[in-house]
Amino acid sequence: QVQLVESGGGLAQPGGSLRLSCAASGSIFSIYVMAWYRQAPGKQRESVAAIVSGGSAHYADSVKGRFTISRDNTKNSVYLQMNYLKPEDTAVYYCKMAIATVTVPTFGYDYWGQGTQVTVSS
């Protein structure tokens, strides 16, 4: 019913930039929270950034000042602008959205994107 599709990953040089996009489609009633997570090999999945429906954003300390999360409610999309990339940013990035569907509009269920690889290397 609901599907999240990510794009924008790839290879970047240290100090470079990438912009990730994630678009949701389906029988969407409302999207409460949009967020980005990442998982590096041998590491636990960690929260990178989140943005609530009102527009307030939260960032992990490791990316503050470098990454910016934004959302476009008209497109059911969330973006992650990543600047001044570091090798330690290398990971698979996943978008997540808490979505209430048309059939169940009273509960926000977590949906995940397929993941997109970000590699930062010289």
C-alpha positions, 0 to 999 in steps of 0.5 A: 500500500505504501512504498518509499523510494530513495535516491541520491546516494553515490560516491563523494570526496571528503569535503564534498556534498550529496543530496538524498531524496525519499518519496512516499507513495500510496494511500497516504493520509498523513505523514507525522515524522520523516527521518534518516538513519544510517548503518555502517558495516559492523555497526548498529543502525543510528538516527541521523536526522528527523523532522516532524510535521510542524517543521522542527528538525533534530540532528545527531551530534555527528552531523550537526552543522553539516547535514540539513533535513527538509520535507515537502509535504506536497510531494510526500518527500524528505531530503537530506542535504549532506555537506562537508562529507567525511569518510565516517559518513560512509554507510547505507542510508535509510529513510523512515516515515511514520505514516497514517494510511487512508484505511487506518488514519489514526495510527502512524506506522513506520515505513522504511526505504530500501536504502541507498549507499553513500561512500565518502572516499578519496 
